[in-house]
Amino acid sequence: MTPSSPEPTSPVAIPDFRLLWVARFAAVMATTSMVVVIGWQVYDVARSAYGMSRSHAAFQLGLLGLFQFLPLFVLTPVAGWAADRFDRRFMAAFSYSTDIVVALSLGIATQTHSLSLPLLFGLAALHGTARVFSGPALSAMVPNVVPPSLLPKAIALASIAMQAASMLGPAAGGLLYAAHPALPYWIGSGLLALSMTCVLLIRPIRASGMRRDIHPVRQMAEGLGYVWNERFLLGCITLDLFAVLLAGATALLPVYARDILHVGPEGLGQMRAAPAVGAAIVALWLSFRPLERNVGVKMMWAVAVFGAATAVFGVSRSFLLSLAMLVLLGAADMVSVFVRNTLVQLNTPDDMRGRVSSVSGLTISASNELGEMQSGVAAAILGATGAVVFGGVGAIVVTAIWAVIFPELARARTFAPQFRQTSATEHETTEKEPAQ
C-alpha cells in the first residue's frame, strides 16, 4: 500500500489479510478433521484391538491430549522467540509442512490397516510440534498486515476463519471417515498444501526489531515476564486456562458418541463441530459490532456460561440437547477468546508479539490438551458423566475465585491498556516510563 493509497475500511480489502484468512481456514479445517478421526481411532483401537474397558479406553484419550501438549510445553519459548526473530511467513510454512507429514503418515497407516496406539500417539506429538510453531507466528502476523484501527475487526474475522473451519472440519472428518477411513487424511494433506502456499504468497514481513545483542534465552523469558507483570492480562489468560482445563468435555466426545448417545463417527463429527457453530456465530457478530464496553465483566460471565453448558451436556442423554449445549459453550468461549486476543495484540509491542502470543498459546494448549488428560483421568475415576459435570461446575467456581483475586477483570471497561491504567492508579504521582 503506497502512501497515497486510501486507508482501507475493512481488513478484507487488504490482499495479504485475505491470503492469511484462507491459509488459516484451510489449515484449521484440515487439522480439526484429522484430530476428530484420530480421537475416534484411538478409542476404537483401544477397545477393539487392545480389548480395553470403556474407562481404560477413555484414559487413552487423555493420554492423546498429553502427547499433543508435551511438545508445546517444551518448545513454546523457542517458538515465540523464533516468531520474533525470523520471517513469520516461513515459521507458518514450516508448521504446515510438518502437518502434511502427519496427514500422509496417518493416511498410509489407515489405508494399510497398520494403526497402533504408539503410532497414533507419536504422530499426535508431531502435530503438537507443528502447532507450537504456527500459533505465535500466525497470531503475530495479523497486526503486521492490517493497521491498528482495523485490528479488532481483523481478529474477529480471523476467528471466523478458525471457527467456521472448526465447524466444518470435524463434521467433514466424520463423514469422510464413514465413506473411507483414510479419506480425511488425503484431503487434509491437500488443504495444508494450500495453506502453505498462501502464507508464502504474503509479502515479506518487516523484521520485528528485536535486539540481536541479547542472549536468546533471556529474550525467551521476556515474554513470560511481560505477561506476569501485567495483572489484567495475567488474569485473562489464567482464567481461561483453569476454566477450560477443568471443563474439557470435548476430550470425552468419542465416549459419548460410541457408548452413551450411540451416534457413531457421524454424530461425533457433529458434536465436535457444534462448539465451532456457536463460536462462528458470535465471531461474525463481533466482526460487525466488536465489544467496546465492560469487556472484563462480559468475559467472566461468558466463562461461567461455558461451565454451566458443559455441566448440562454431561447429564444430557438427548443428542439434540447435547448439540445445543455444545453450541452454547462454543459461543461463550468465543467471547473470552475475543477479549483475550484483542488485549494481547493491542497492548504488546511488535518486537514481543511472538513471545507473548506463545505464552498465551501455551495456556490455551494447556487448557485444551491437559484438559483432555484431566478428563481422561476423571472419567476413569468418576465415569464420563461425572467427569464432565465436575469440570463444568469447576469452571464456574474458578470464575468466582478469579473475580476476587483479580478485581482488575471486573473493573475493565474497554480494550485500552487496562493493566497500565491499573498501574497508574496505584502510582498516581509517578509517571510510568515506557518499557525498554
C-alpha positions in Angstrom: 0.0 0.0 0.0 1.6 3.3 -1.1 1.5 6.5 1.0 -1.1 8.0 -1.4 -3.4 5.0 -1.3 -6.6 5.5 0.7 -6.8 3.9 4.1 -8.7 0.6 3.8 -12.0 0.5 5.7 -12.1 -3.3 6.1 -9.4 -6.0 6.6 -10.9 -7.8 3.7 -9.8 -5.0 1.4 -6.1 -5.9 2.2 -4.8 -8.7 -0.1 -2.3 -10.1 2.5 -5.1 -10.4 5.0 -7.2 -12.4 2.5 -4.3 -14.8 2.0 -3.8 -15.2 5.7 -7.5 -15.8 6.2 -7.6 -18.5 3.5 -4.5 -20.1 5.0 -5.9 -20.3 8.5 -9.3 -21.6 7.2 -7.8 -24.4 5.2 -5.3 -25.4 7.8 -7.8 -25.5 10.7 -10.3 -27.4 8.6 -7.6 -30.0 7.7 -6.3 -30.4 11.3 -9.7 -30.4 13.0 -11.0 -33.1 10.6 -7.9 -35.2 11.3 -8.0 -34.7 15.1 -11.6 -35.9 15.3 -10.6 -39.0 13.3 -7.5 -39.6 15.5 -9.6 -39.4 18.6 -12.1 -41.9 17.2 -9.3 -44.2 16.1 -7.5 -44.1 19.4 -10.7 -45.0 21.3 -11.7 -47.6 18.7 -8.3 -49.3 18.5 -8.1 -49.3 22.4 -11.5 -51.0 22.6 -11.2 -53.3 19.6 -7.6 -54.2 19.1 -6.4 -54.0 22.7 -9.6 -55.1 24.4 -9.6 -52.3 26.9 -12.7 -51.4 29.0 -14.5 -48.2 28.4 -12.8 -46.4 31.3 -9.3 -47.5 30.2 -10.0 -46.6 26.6 -11.2 -43.2 27.8 -7.9 -42.8 29.7 -6.1 -43.3 26.3 -8.0 -40.2 25.1 -6.5 -38.3 28.0 -3.0 -39.6 27.0 -3.7 -38.4 23.5 -4.1 -34.9 24.8 -1.0 -35.2 26.9 1.1 -36.3 23.9 -0.1 -33.3 21.9 0.7 -30.9 24.8 4.2 -32.1 25.7 5.9 -30.6 22.6 4.1 -27.3 23.2 5.3 -27.2 26.8 8.9 -27.9 25.8 9.1 -25.8 22.7 6.9 -22.8 23.3 9.7 -20.4 24.4 11.7 -21.4 21.3 8.7 -20.9 19.0 7.8 -17.5 20.5 11.4 -16.3 20.1 11.6 -17.7 16.6 8.4 -15.8 15.6 10.1 -12.6 16.7 13.5 -13.4 15.2 12.6 -14.8 11.8 10.2 -14.2 9.0 6.8 -15.2 10.4 5.7 -16.5 7.0 8.4 -19.1 7.0 7.5 -20.2 10.5 3.9 -20.8 9.5 5.0 -22.7 6.3 7.3 -24.9 8.3 4.4 -25.8 10.6 2.1 -26.6 7.7 4.7 -28.8 6.0 5.1 -30.8 9.3 1.4 -31.3 9.5 1.4 -32.6 5.9 3.9 -35.3 7.0 1.5 -36.2 9.8 -1.5 -36.4 7.5 0.3 -38.5 4.9 1.6 -40.9 7.6 -1.8 -41.4 9.1 -3.4 -41.8 5.7 -0.9 -44.6 4.8 -1.3 -46.3 8.2 -5.1 -46.2 7.9 -5.1 -47.4 4.3 -2.8 -50.4 5.2 -4.6 -51.2 8.4 -1.4 -50.8 10.4 -2.6 -48.4 13.1 -1.5 -48.8 16.7 -1.6 -46.7 19.8 2.1 -45.9 19.8 1.9 -44.7 16.2 -1.2 -42.6 16.9 0.4 -41.1 20.0 3.7 -40.4 18.2 2.0 -38.6 15.2 -0.2 -36.7 17.7 3.1 -35.4 19.3 4.4 -34.4 15.9 1.2 -32.5 15.3 1.7 -30.7 18.6 5.1 -29.7 17.5 3.7 -28.2 14.3 1.1 -26.3 16.3 3.6 -24.8 18.7 5.4 -23.0 15.8 2.3 -22.0 13.9 0.4 -20.3 16.7 2.8 -17.4 17.7 3.7 -16.8 14.0 0.1 -16.6 12.8 -1.1 -14.5 15.7 1.7 -12.0 15.4 1.2 -11.7 11.6 -2.3 -10.2 11.9 -1.0 -6.8 13.2 1.7 -6.9 10.5 -0.8 -6.9 7.6 -3.6 -4.7 8.9 -3.4 -1.2 10.5 -4.1 -0.8 14.3 -7.5 0.8 13.6 -8.8 -2.4 11.9 -7.2 -4.9 14.3 -10.4 -5.7 16.4 -12.3 -6.4 13.2 -9.4 -8.4 11.8 -9.2 -10.5 14.9 -12.9 -11.2 14.7 -12.7 -12.1 11.0 -9.7 -14.3 11.7 -11.7 -16.0 14.4 -14.5 -16.6 11.9 -12.0 -18.4 9.7 -10.9 -20.6 12.5 -14.4 -21.3 13.9 -16.0 -21.9 10.5 -13.3 -24.3 9.7 -13.6 -25.9 13.2 -17.3 -26.3 12.5 -16.9 -27.8 9.0 -13.7 -29.8 9.7 -15.0 -32.2 12.3 -18.3 -32.8 10.5 -16.4 -33.4 7.2 -13.9 -35.6 9.0 -16.7 -37.8 10.4 -18.5 -38.1 7.1 -15.3 -38.7 5.1 -14.2 -41.4 7.6 -17.5 -43.1 7.2 -17.0 -43.1 3.4 -13.4 -44.3 3.6 -11.2 -44.2 6.7 -8.1 -42.8 5.0 -10.0 -40.1 3.1 -9.8 -37.3 5.8 -6.1 -37.6 5.7 -5.7 -37.4 1.9 -7.9 -34.3 1.7 -6.2 -32.8 4.8 -2.9 -33.0 3.0 -4.2 -31.0 0.1 -5.7 -28.3 2.3 -2.4 -28.0 4.3 -0.5 -27.6 1.0 -2.9 -24.8 0.1 -2.3 -23.1 3.4 1.5 -23.3 3.0 1.2 -21.7 -0.5 -1.0 -18.8 0.8 1.4 -17.8 3.6 4.3 -17.9 1.2 2.5 -15.5 -1.2 2.1 -12.9 1.6 4.6 -10.0 1.1 7.7 -10.2 3.2 7.1 -9.0 6.7 9.4 -6.4 8.2 11.6 -7.7 10.9 10.2 -7.0 14.4 13.2 -5.0 15.5 14.1 -7.4 18.3 17.5 -6.7 19.6 20.2 -9.1 18.4 22.7 -8.4 21.2 20.7 -10.1 23.9 21.0 -13.8 24.6 18.1 -15.9 23.1 17.3 -17.5 26.5 16.9 -14.1 28.1 14.7 -13.0 25.2 12.5 -16.1 25.6 12.0 -15.2 29.2 10.9 -11.6 28.4 7.6 -12.7 27.0 6.7 -14.7 30.2 7.9 -11.7 32.3 5.7 -9.3 30.4 2.6 -11.3 30.9 3.4 -12.0 34.6 3.8 -8.3 35.4 0.6 -7.2 33.7 -2.1 -8.3 36.1 -5.1 -7.7 33.8 -3.5 -9.8 31.1 -2.4 -12.4 33.6 -5.9 -12.7 35.0 -7.5 -13.1 31.5 -5.1 -15.8 30.5 -5.2 -17.8 33.7 -9.0 -17.6 33.9 -9.3 -19.3 30.5 -6.5 -21.7 31.4 -8.1 -23.1 34.6 -11.7 -22.9 33.4 -11.1 -24.9 30.2 -8.6 -27.2 31.9 -11.5 -28.4 34.1 -14.3 -28.3 31.6 -12.6 -30.3 28.9 -15.8 -32.1 27.7 -14.6 -32.4 24.1 -12.0 -35.0 25.1 -14.7 -37.4 26.1 -16.9 -36.9 23.0 -15.8 -40.3 21.5 -17.2 -41.9 24.7 -20.5 -40.1 24.3 -20.7 -40.8 20.6 -19.9 -44.5 20.9 -21.3 -45.7 24.2 -23.7 -43.1 25.7 -25.5 -41.3 22.8 -24.8 -44.1 20.3 -24.5 -41.8 17.3 -21.3 -43.2 15.8 -18.5 -41.3 14.0 -21.0 -39.2 12.1 -22.5 -38.0 15.3 -19.0 -37.5 16.8 -18.2 -35.2 13.9 -21.4 -33.2 14.5 -20.6 -32.9 18.2 -17.0 -31.8 17.6 -18.3 -29.2 15.1 -21.1 -27.9 17.4 -18.9 -25.6 19.6 -17.5 -24.0 16.5 -21.0 -23.3 15.2 -21.7 -21.2 18.3 -18.2 -19.6 18.2 -18.6 -18.7 14.5 -21.9 -17.0 15.1 -20.5 -14.9 17.8 -17.3 -14.1 15.8 -19.5 -13.0 12.9 -21.4 -10.7 15.2 -18.2 -9.3 16.7 -16.8 -8.6 13.3 -19.6 -6.1 12.8 -20.0 -5.0 16.4 -16.9 -5.6 18.4 -17.1 -5.4 22.2 -16.3 -1.9 23.5 -17.7 -1.6 27.0 -17.4 -3.7 30.2 -15.2 -6.2 28.4 -13.9 -7.8 31.7 -17.4 -8.5 33.2 -18.6 -9.9 29.9 -15.7 -12.2 29.7 -16.2 -13.5 33.2 -19.9 -14.1 32.6 -19.0 -15.9 29.4 -16.7 -18.3 31.2 -19.5 -19.0 33.8 -22.0 -19.8 31.0 -19.3 -22.1 29.4 -19.1 -24.1 32.6 -22.9 -24.3 33.0 -23.4 -25.5 29.4 -20.7 -28.1 30.0 -22.4 -29.5 33.1 -25.8 -29.7 31.3 -24.1 -31.5 28.4 -22.6 -34.0 30.8 -26.0 -35.2 32.1 -27.9 -35.0 28.8 -29.0 -38.2 27.1 -30.7 -36.3 24.2 -28.5 -35.9 21.1 -30.3 -32.6 20.2 -29.9 -31.2 23.7 -26.2 -32.2 23.8 -25.6 -30.4 20.5 -27.4 -27.3 21.8 -25.2 -27.2 24.9 -22.1 -27.6 22.8 -23.2 -24.7 20.6 -23.8 -22.6 23.7 -20.4 -23.4 25.3 -18.7 -22.6 22.0 -20.4 -19.2 21.8 -19.5 -18.4 25.4 -15.9 -19.4 24.8 -15.6 -17.2 21.7 -16.3 -14.1 23.9 -13.4 -15.0 26.2 -11.1 -15.7 23.2 -12.0 -12.4 21.6 -11.3 -10.3 24.7 -8.0 -12.1 25.4 -6.7 -12.0 21.8 -7.6 -8.3 21.3 -5.9 -7.4 24.6 -2.7 -9.3 23.7 -2.4 -7.8 20.2 -3.3 -4.2 21.1 -1.2 -4.0 24.1 2.0 -5.8 23.1 4.9 -4.2 21.2 5.6 -5.8 17.8 9.0 -7.0 18.8 7.5 -9.1 21.6 4.3 -10.2 19.9 5.6 -13.6 19.0 6.8 -14.3 22.5 3.7 -13.0 24.3 1.5 -14.9 21.8 3.4 -18.0 22.5 2.7 -17.6 26.3 -1.0 -17.1 25.5 -0.9 -20.0 23.1 0.7 -22.2 25.7 -2.1 -21.5 28.2 -4.7 -22.3 25.6 -3.0 -25.5 24.7 -2.5 -26.4 28.3 -6.2 -25.9 28.9 -7.1 -28.0 25.9 -4.6 -30.8 25.9 -4.1 -31.1 29.7 -7.9 -30.6 30.0 -8.2 -33.8 27.9 -5.7 -35.5 30.2 -7.7 -34.4 33.2 -11.0 -35.5 31.6 -9.5 -38.9 30.8 -8.3 -39.4 34.4 -11.5 -38.1 35.9 -13.5 -40.4 33.6 -11.5 -43.4 34.8 -12.5 -42.4 38.4 -15.9 -40.8 38.1 -17.2 -42.1 34.8 -17.7 -39.9 31.7 -20.8 -38.2 33.0 -19.3 -37.5 36.4 -16.1 -36.1 34.8 -17.9 -33.7 32.6 -20.3 -32.4 35.3 -17.4 -32.0 37.7 -15.5 -30.0 35.1 -18.4 -27.7 34.3 -19.1 -26.9 37.9 -15.4 -26.4 38.5 -15.3 -23.7 35.7 -18.0 -21.8 37.5 -16.1 -22.0 40.8 -12.9 -20.8 39.1 -14.7 -17.8 37.7 -16.0 -16.8 41.1 -12.5 -17.2 42.6 -10.9 -15.1 39.9 -13.4 -12.3 40.4 -12.0 -12.0 43.9 -8.2 -12.4 43.3 -8.2 -10.4 40.0 -10.6 -7.5 40.7 -9.0 -5.8 37.6 -11.1 -8.0 35.4 -14.4 -6.7 36.7 -13.2 -3.1 36.6 -12.1 -3.3 33.0 -14.3 -1.2 30.8 -12.6 -1.1 27.4 -9.7 -2.6 25.4 -7.5 0.3 26.3 -4.3 -0.8 28.2 -6.1 -1.9 31.3 -3.1 -3.1 33.1 -1.2 0.1 32.6 -4.2 2.1 33.8 -4.2 -0.1 37.0 -0.6 0.7 37.5 -1.3 4.4 37.1 -4.0 4.4 39.7 -1.6 2.7 42.1 1.1 5.3 41.5 -0.9 8.4 40.7 2.0 10.8 41.4 4.6 8.8 39.4 4.7 8.9 35.6 5.5 5.4 34.3 8.4 5.3 31.9 7.9 3.3 28.6 9.2 -0.2 28.8 12.7 -0.5 27.5 
